[in-house]
Amino acid sequence: MSQTQLPFIARLAITSLFAGLTAGVHADYQRQGIDSPERSLPVFYEALRDRMQFRLGWHDGVKDPVAWRTAGLAKARELMLPDGVPDKPFDARVVDEIDRGSYVARKVEFNISAESRVLAMLLVPKGNGPFPAALFLHDHGSKFDIGKEKFVQTWGDEARLKSSKEWADKFFSGRFPGDELARRGYVVMSFDALGWGDRAVPDFRTDSQQALAANLFNLGTSFAGIIAQEDVRASQFLAAQDMVDRKRVAAVGFSMGAFRAWQLAALSDAVTAAVVDNWMATMQGLMVPGNNQLKGQSAFSMLHPGVGRYLDYPDVAALAAPKPMLFYAGEQDGLFPVESVKTAFGKMHKVWQANAAADRLETRIWPLGHVFVKEQQDAAFDWLDRQFARPAR
């Protein structure tokens, strides 16, 4: 008689006997699949993390840095700009303007994509151009009532002016870094990423943003992809202005804006240099208890599905080589473990060196936290002046 012909009770007994005999060999099934409600990582996350190979990442065996960049950039654009970059006319319009002494501040509307029109603040030095330019990319900060206003002083809106001054006091030594650079003779532009400033709604929160990210996934795109696409378009718009020297267009960012700055330097041909303050580490180095990258929420604005299979964060940034790049980190910045920062910086230096451009990458760890204070701003803007004083590659 076969086992399938045995009565149910007999078959159950045989199964129980077999399980008892093998109990010492096989562990019980995994009763808990998530390590904690706070991190919501699978208990086997270390195995997944350790097998991340970054198939197109930089390694010491790379012989041709140009070919490496070509392959890596093609994959980065495929995954980070899944819908490409639209070529709809910008159709720009100045809606307001004030005089600030050595420069003019304007509010300008333009088409950021085929679907969205945005309001940007544009600071234009007086005199005869063309001038060097900088696209300022704002942070996350879980503060959504202001975006572009974090870097450029607004006008005509007392509530946002008050909010932005408080932000400047907290992170920027009470200054508006965009206005500081405009005083040096730069055209400066700042605009809102989706979900900030004019592109948010009252009471928009971090959990609202997670729902936004989920809905964009359902729509076949991603929150990070939308931001990347719009940043590329904004850089193209800035570079296309008559008063701008197209060979001297920088991306400047703090925190999430720093992530956007090195990402943009890699993805956009319009950007020729970048200042990156407080956002660089390795992916694996950020997978530590308490890190924001493990919490969802704000992380969705910087998570591109599938990129980790091919490129680590410093790999993506290094796709910008040999463009001049300045990276800051904070020794006391709890968001970015210093050893992971050093590992990322070390990899990037190898790429610039391989491109015979070692002098065009500068990295510095300040004895500070998550800030972009006056001393850092002045040093960064001095650095940018030096880069733009010499011929671009």
Backbone torsions as a table, in degrees:
resi	resn	phi	psi	omega
1	MET	NA	131.5	178.4
2	SER	-76.2	164.9	-179.9
3	GLN	-63.1	-33.9	-179.1
4	THR	-68.0	-18.3	179.7
5	GLN	-91.7	-8.5	178.3
6	LEU	-69.5	148.2	174.8
7	PRO	-58.5	154.2	-176.8
8	PHE	-55.2	-44.8	-177.1
9	ILE	-61.5	-38.4	179.9
10	ALA	-67.1	-42.6	179.5
11	ARG	-64.0	-39.0	178.3
12	LEU	-62.8	-39.6	179.5
13	ALA	-64.2	-42.8	179.4
14	ILE	-62.9	-43.1	179.6
15	THR	-61.8	-42.0	-179.4
16	SER	-66.1	-39.4	179.0
17	LEU	-63.7	-43.3	179.8
18	PHE	-63.0	-42.9	179.9
19	ALA	-62.4	-39.9	179.7
20	GLY	-65.6	-38.9	-179.4
21	LEU	-67.7	-30.1	-176.2
22	THR	-99.9	1.2	-176.2
23	ALA	-59.8	-32.7	-179.0
24	GLY	-77.0	-13.0	-178.0
25	VAL	-97.1	-43.3	-176.4
26	HIS	-108.6	132.1	176.9
27	ALA	-70.6	159.0	176.9
28	ASP	-63.3	160.0	179.7
29	TYR	-62.8	159.1	-175.6
30	GLN	-76.2	105.1	-175.6
31	ARG	-74.9	-26.3	-177.3
32	GLN	-120.0	118.1	-177.0
33	GLY	-97.9	-14.2	-178.8
34	ILE	-117.2	139.2	-173.0
35	ASP	-78.7	-30.1	178.8
36	SER	-166.7	153.8	177.9
37	PRO	-70.0	-23.2	-179.0
38	GLU	-75.0	-46.2	-176.8
39	ARG	-90.2	-30.5	-178.6
40	SER	51.6	44.6	173.8
41	LEU	-96.9	148.5	172.0
42	PRO	-67.2	148.9	-177.5
43	VAL	-64.4	-17.5	179.9
44	PHE	-99.8	22.4	-174.5
45	TYR	-63.5	-31.4	-179.3
46	GLU	-63.9	-36.1	177.6
47	ALA	-65.5	-41.6	177.7
48	LEU	-65.6	-42.4	-179.7
49	ARG	-62.8	-44.0	-174.5
50	ASP	-70.5	-19.0	179.1
51	ARG	-97.0	9.1	172.8
52	MET	-68.8	114.5	-173.3
53	GLN	-100.7	-16.0	-177.4
54	PHE	48.1	66.5	-168.7
55	ARG	-54.1	-31.3	-179.3
56	LEU	-106.3	12.2	-178.3
57	GLY	-72.3	162.3	178.9
58	TRP	-69.1	139.9	174.4
59	HIS	-147.8	165.0	-173.4
60	ASP	-65.0	-14.9	-179.9
61	GLY	-85.4	-2.7	-179.4
62	VAL	-67.1	125.7	-178.4
63	LYS	-99.5	-30.0	-175.3
64	ASP	-123.8	97.8	-176.8
65	PRO	-64.2	-27.6	179.0
66	VAL	-70.4	-44.2	177.6
67	ALA	-65.3	-38.5	176.7
68	TRP	-60.0	-45.5	-179.4
69	ARG	-64.5	-41.7	-178.9
70	THR	-60.0	-46.1	-179.8
71	ALA	-68.7	-43.5	-178.9
72	GLY	-67.0	-40.0	-179.1
73	LEU	-68.4	-36.8	177.3
74	ALA	-61.9	-43.8	179.3
75	LYS	-69.3	-40.6	179.3
76	ALA	-61.2	-44.6	-179.9
77	ARG	-67.4	-35.4	178.0
78	GLU	-62.2	-42.2	-174.7
79	LEU	-90.0	-32.1	-175.0
80	MET	-94.6	-21.2	176.9
81	LEU	-126.1	63.6	-172.6
82	PRO	-61.2	-25.2	178.5
83	ASP	-101.3	10.6	-178.1
84	GLY	70.9	-163.2	178.0
85	VAL	-121.3	120.6	-176.5
86	PRO	-66.1	154.8	178.4
87	ASP	-116.2	24.9	177.7
88	LYS	-61.7	138.4	178.1
89	PRO	-54.0	141.8	-177.7
90	PHE	-68.5	-34.5	177.9
91	ASP	49.6	56.1	-174.8
92	ALA	-76.0	150.4	179.3
93	ARG	-147.6	127.3	175.6
94	VAL	-79.9	125.1	-177.3
95	VAL	-108.1	-15.4	177.9
96	ASP	-162.7	157.4	-177.3
97	GLU	-158.2	138.9	174.0
98	ILE	-136.3	156.1	179.8
99	ASP	-95.1	128.4	178.0
100	ARG	-120.0	37.4	176.1
101	GLY	85.6	-93.6	-177.7
102	SER	-84.2	-6.9	178.8
103	TYR	-149.2	165.3	179.4
104	VAL	-111.1	134.7	177.8
105	ALA	-103.4	128.3	-178.0
106	ARG	-126.2	149.3	167.6
107	LYS	-105.5	123.5	-171.9
108	VAL	-126.9	132.2	173.0
109	GLU	-96.5	141.9	172.2
110	PHE	-158.6	164.0	179.4
111	ASN	-80.2	110.9	-179.9
112	ILE	-82.3	-21.6	179.0
113	SER	-155.4	-173.9	177.1
114	ALA	-72.0	-17.0	-175.7
115	GLU	-112.5	-21.2	-169.9
116	SER	-125.5	141.8	173.4
117	ARG	-117.5	134.7	-174.4
118	VAL	-125.3	163.7	174.2
119	LEU	-107.8	126.1	178.8
120	ALA	-118.8	157.1	170.5
121	MET	-103.3	127.8	-174.9
122	LEU	-123.7	121.3	179.2
123	LEU	-105.3	124.4	-173.9
124	VAL	-124.0	119.1	178.3
125	PRO	-62.2	150.4	173.6
126	LYS	-80.4	153.0	-179.4
127	GLY	114.9	-171.9	-177.4
128	ASN	-93.5	122.5	176.4
129	GLY	-83.4	-164.1	1.8
130	PRO	-77.0	153.5	-177.9
131	PHE	-111.0	156.1	168.3
132	PRO	-65.4	160.4	-174.5
133	ALA	-138.9	159.6	177.4
134	ALA	-145.0	130.4	173.5
135	LEU	-95.9	114.7	-179.9
136	PHE	-91.3	127.0	-175.1
137	LEU	-112.9	114.7	-171.0
138	HIS	-74.4	165.0	-179.0
139	ASP	-82.1	-178.2	174.1
140	HIS	-91.4	-75.2	172.2
141	GLY	70.6	3.4	-174.5
142	SER	51.6	31.7	178.5
143	LYS	-128.6	112.6	-168.2
144	PHE	-110.7	-8.4	-178.9
145	ASP	-71.3	-21.2	176.6
146	ILE	-129.7	148.5	175.9
147	GLY	-136.6	-81.7	177.9
148	LYS	-57.5	-28.8	-178.4
149	GLU	-70.9	-12.5	179.0
150	LYS	-69.3	-29.7	-177.2
151	PHE	-106.1	-28.0	-176.9
152	VAL	-121.9	132.6	-178.7
153	GLN	-68.8	124.5	-178.4
154	THR	-86.5	177.5	176.4
155	TRP	-152.4	156.5	178.4
156	GLY	78.6	9.0	179.9
157	ASP	-148.5	93.3	-173.0
158	GLU	-64.1	-35.6	-178.8
159	ALA	-65.3	-45.0	179.5
160	ARG	-71.7	-33.7	177.6
161	LEU	-63.7	-43.9	178.3
162	LYS	-62.6	-45.9	-179.8
163	SER	-61.9	-42.3	-177.8
164	SER	-71.4	-32.8	176.1
165	LYS	-66.5	-38.3	176.4
166	GLU	-63.1	-39.2	178.2
167	TRP	-65.6	-42.9	178.6
168	ALA	-62.5	-39.7	177.9
169	ASP	-63.7	-35.2	-175.8
170	LYS	-75.6	-38.6	-171.0
171	PHE	-119.6	-23.0	-167.7
172	PHE	-122.6	25.4	-179.0
173	SER	58.5	31.5	177.7
174	GLY	76.7	9.6	-178.4
175	ARG	-105.3	163.5	167.6
176	PHE	-106.9	103.8	-172.6
177	PRO	-56.6	-34.1	178.8
178	GLY	-62.4	-43.0	178.4
179	ASP	-66.3	-35.8	177.9
180	GLU	-61.1	-42.0	-179.4
181	LEU	-72.6	-33.2	176.7
182	ALA	-61.6	-35.8	178.1
183	ARG	-65.5	-20.7	177.5
184	ARG	-86.2	-0.7	177.4
185	GLY	99.2	24.3	178.2
186	TYR	-104.1	142.7	164.9
187	VAL	-76.0	129.4	-176.1
188	VAL	-123.9	137.2	175.9
189	MET	-133.3	142.4	175.9
190	SER	-142.1	137.0	-179.7
191	PHE	-141.0	167.4	-177.8
192	ASP	-86.8	130.3	165.9
193	ALA	-71.9	159.9	-179.2
194	LEU	-57.9	120.7	179.5
195	GLY	104.4	1.1	178.2
196	TRP	-124.2	155.0	173.3
197	GLY	55.1	-126.0	179.6
198	ASP	-66.5	-12.1	-176.8
199	ARG	-107.0	18.5	174.0
200	ALA	-115.4	-178.7	175.2
201	VAL	-129.5	159.1	177.8
202	PRO	-54.5	141.5	177.4
203	ASP	67.7	17.2	173.2
204	PHE	-64.3	131.4	-173.1
205	ARG	-127.0	174.8	179.1
206	THR	-63.8	-38.5	178.2
207	ASP	-70.2	-28.4	173.6
208	SER	-62.8	-37.1	-178.5
209	GLN	-68.3	-34.7	177.3
210	GLN	-65.9	-37.1	176.0
211	ALA	-66.3	-39.3	176.0
212	LEU	-58.7	-44.9	179.7
213	ALA	-61.5	-42.2	179.4
214	ALA	-63.5	-41.7	-179.5
215	ASN	-66.2	-35.8	177.9
216	LEU	-68.8	-35.3	173.0
217	PHE	-60.0	-43.3	179.3
218	ASN	-62.5	-27.8	-179.5
219	LEU	-88.1	6.7	174.8
220	GLY	86.8	13.3	178.2
221	THR	-135.6	-159.9	179.1
222	SER	-146.8	157.9	177.5
223	PHE	-61.1	-47.8	179.7
224	ALA	-62.8	-36.5	179.6
225	GLY	-66.4	-40.5	176.7
226	ILE	-61.3	-46.2	-179.8
227	ILE	-61.9	-44.5	-179.4
228	ALA	-62.7	-44.6	179.9
229	GLN	-60.7	-45.0	-178.5
230	GLU	-68.9	-34.0	176.6
231	ASP	-64.4	-40.5	176.8
232	VAL	-61.5	-45.4	179.2
233	ARG	-61.7	-42.0	-180.0
234	ALA	-63.0	-39.2	178.3
235	SER	-66.0	-37.1	177.2
236	GLN	-66.4	-40.3	178.4
237	PHE	-62.6	-46.8	-179.6
238	LEU	-62.3	-45.3	-178.7
239	ALA	-65.3	-24.2	-177.5
240	ALA	-82.6	-7.6	-178.8
241	GLN	-69.9	139.9	-175.7
242	ASP	-58.2	-32.6	-175.6
243	MET	-84.3	1.2	-175.1
244	VAL	-102.3	135.5	172.2
245	ASP	-81.6	109.4	-173.1
246	ARG	-64.7	-18.6	178.4
247	LYS	-82.8	-7.0	-175.8
248	ARG	-132.7	74.2	179.7
249	VAL	-126.4	116.7	-177.0
250	ALA	-106.2	154.0	167.6
251	ALA	-106.9	131.3	-179.2
252	VAL	-127.6	127.4	-177.8
253	GLY	-147.9	152.8	176.7
254	PHE	-123.4	135.6	177.9
255	SER	58.9	-125.6	177.2
256	MET	-54.5	-33.5	176.6
257	GLY	-64.6	-29.1	175.6
258	ALA	-68.4	-42.4	173.1
259	PHE	-55.5	-46.8	-179.9
260	ARG	-63.0	-34.6	-176.5
261	ALA	-68.2	-47.8	179.8
262	TRP	-72.6	-31.6	175.0
263	GLN	-62.5	-44.4	-178.8
264	LEU	-67.5	-38.8	178.3
265	ALA	-59.6	-33.1	177.6
266	ALA	-76.0	-42.9	-170.3
267	LEU	-85.2	-26.3	-172.1
268	SER	-109.1	125.4	174.9
269	ASP	-72.1	-16.2	-179.2
270	ALA	-73.8	-24.1	-179.3
271	VAL	-89.7	128.5	-176.4
272	THR	-113.3	-4.0	177.4
273	ALA	-163.2	165.9	179.7
274	ALA	-152.1	146.2	172.3
275	VAL	-116.9	120.4	-170.5
276	VAL	-121.8	111.1	-177.1
277	ASP	-114.1	111.1	171.0
278	ASN	69.0	53.1	163.8
279	TRP	-163.7	88.9	169.2
280	MET	-165.6	132.9	174.9
281	ALA	-171.0	178.8	174.4
282	THR	-87.2	154.4	177.6
283	MET	-58.7	-48.9	-177.2
284	GLN	-66.5	-32.8	179.6
285	GLY	-70.6	-18.7	177.5
286	LEU	-90.1	-6.6	179.9
287	MET	-87.4	66.3	179.8
288	VAL	-128.3	152.0	-177.2
289	PRO	-51.7	133.1	176.5
290	GLY	90.1	-11.8	-176.6
291	ASN	-71.5	143.1	-178.2
292	ASN	-61.0	-28.1	-179.0
293	GLN	-66.2	-15.5	-179.6
294	LEU	-97.8	1.2	-172.6
295	LYS	-102.7	-1.3	-172.9
296	GLY	71.0	-134.8	175.5
297	GLN	47.9	-114.8	-175.1
298	SER	-61.8	-25.8	-175.8
299	ALA	-60.6	-28.1	-176.6
300	PHE	-62.5	-23.9	178.6
301	SER	-72.1	-7.4	-177.4
302	MET	-131.0	12.3	-177.5
303	LEU	-108.9	113.7	177.7
304	HIS	-100.8	117.8	-178.5
305	PRO	-55.6	128.1	172.7
306	GLY	89.4	-15.1	-176.1
307	VAL	-61.5	-37.5	-178.2
308	GLY	-62.3	-16.0	174.9
309	ARG	-71.0	-24.1	-170.5
310	TYR	-118.9	-39.3	-171.2
311	LEU	-139.1	135.9	172.8
312	ASP	-84.3	168.5	179.8
313	TYR	-56.5	-48.5	179.3
314	PRO	-65.6	-25.6	175.5
315	ASP	-64.9	-45.8	-179.8
316	VAL	-61.8	-46.5	178.9
317	ALA	-59.7	-37.9	-177.3
318	ALA	-72.3	-13.1	173.6
319	LEU	-64.9	-14.8	177.7
320	ALA	-79.9	-15.4	-179.2
321	ALA	-58.9	140.2	11.4
322	PRO	-99.9	27.7	177.6
323	LYS	-60.3	148.0	175.4
324	PRO	-65.7	130.7	-178.6
325	MET	-139.4	136.4	175.7
326	LEU	-120.1	124.5	-179.8
327	PHE	-118.2	129.3	172.7
328	TYR	-111.6	149.4	170.7
329	ALA	-139.9	160.9	179.7
330	GLY	-111.6	126.2	179.6
331	GLU	-59.7	-29.3	-178.4
332	GLN	-104.8	15.6	179.6
333	ASP	-81.6	108.2	-176.8
334	GLY	-71.1	-10.6	-179.5
335	LEU	-80.9	-23.4	-174.2
336	PHE	-130.5	100.3	-179.7
337	PRO	-54.8	131.0	-171.5
338	VAL	-59.8	-40.2	-178.8
339	GLU	-63.9	-37.4	177.4
340	SER	-68.0	-38.0	176.0
341	VAL	-60.8	-46.2	-178.9
342	LYS	-62.8	-39.2	178.3
343	THR	-62.9	-43.5	179.3
344	ALA	-64.2	-45.4	178.8
345	PHE	-60.3	-40.8	-179.4
346	GLY	-61.5	-42.3	178.1
347	LYS	-63.6	-43.6	-178.3
348	MET	-63.8	-39.8	178.6
349	HIS	-60.4	-35.9	177.5
350	LYS	-63.0	-38.2	-178.7
351	VAL	-69.4	-44.7	179.0
352	TRP	-65.2	-36.9	178.3
353	GLN	-64.6	-41.3	179.1
354	ALA	-64.7	-24.5	177.5
355	ASN	-91.5	13.3	-179.6
356	ALA	56.0	38.0	-177.3
357	ALA	-137.0	36.6	-175.8
358	ALA	-57.0	-31.8	-177.4
359	ASP	-76.9	-4.8	-178.2
360	ARG	-97.4	-1.2	174.9
361	LEU	-117.7	124.9	175.7
362	GLU	-125.2	130.1	176.7
363	THR	-124.7	141.8	-177.2
364	ARG	-148.8	132.0	175.2
365	ILE	-104.4	113.7	-178.6
366	TRP	-87.1	152.2	176.8
367	PRO	-80.8	53.3	-173.5
368	LEU	-135.2	177.1	175.5
369	GLY	-96.0	-144.1	-175.4
370	HIS	-89.9	80.2	-175.0
371	VAL	-146.3	169.6	172.6
372	PHE	-138.2	74.6	-170.9
373	VAL	-82.1	174.9	-173.8
374	LYS	-52.4	-47.9	-178.3
375	GLU	-60.0	-40.7	178.5
376	GLN	-68.1	-43.0	179.2
377	GLN	-59.9	-49.2	-177.9
378	ASP	-60.7	-42.9	179.4
379	ALA	-65.7	-39.7	-179.9
380	ALA	-66.8	-42.2	-178.5
381	PHE	-71.9	-32.6	172.9
382	ASP	-63.1	-43.5	177.8
383	TRP	-59.7	-44.7	-178.8
384	LEU	-63.8	-40.4	175.7
385	ASP	-57.0	-42.7	-178.9
386	ARG	-65.8	-40.3	-179.2
387	GLN	-65.0	-42.1	-176.5
388	PHE	-80.1	-6.8	176.4
389	ALA	-83.7	-13.1	179.8
390	ARG	-112.5	159.2	-176.4
391	PRO	-60.0	139.0	176.6
392	ALA	-77.2	151.1	177.5
393	ARG	-90.7	NA	NA
